[in-house]
Amino acid sequence: MDEKTRSAIDKVVAKTIQKVGFNQPPITIEPILQELEVDRDFVDLEDPSLLGRFKNILRVGGAFITNILGKIKLEGIWLPKEGKILVQKT
């Protein structure tokens, strides 16, 4: 990740945390998800039928996710157009 991207993410995180009123830990995820209008689902990310639904849109570093699944351990997927975060249920 380049420094410009990292800085942009840091700004969004700081703004969101301020909006939901967190000043110190513990920080719970539910108010943040609500503020960002994102749903969270726990799914089996190793299920080929699930990944098959998204294989043409999921990219990591320019490669389609199906080309790199054997090389990484997938723990979550953010689908911004759907307003969802899919988290590995285990």
Summary of the structure (lengths in Angstrom):
residues: 90
radius of gyration: 15.1
end to end distance: 26.7
largest distance: 41.4
contacts: 177
relative contact order: 0.15
helix: 43%
strand: 20%
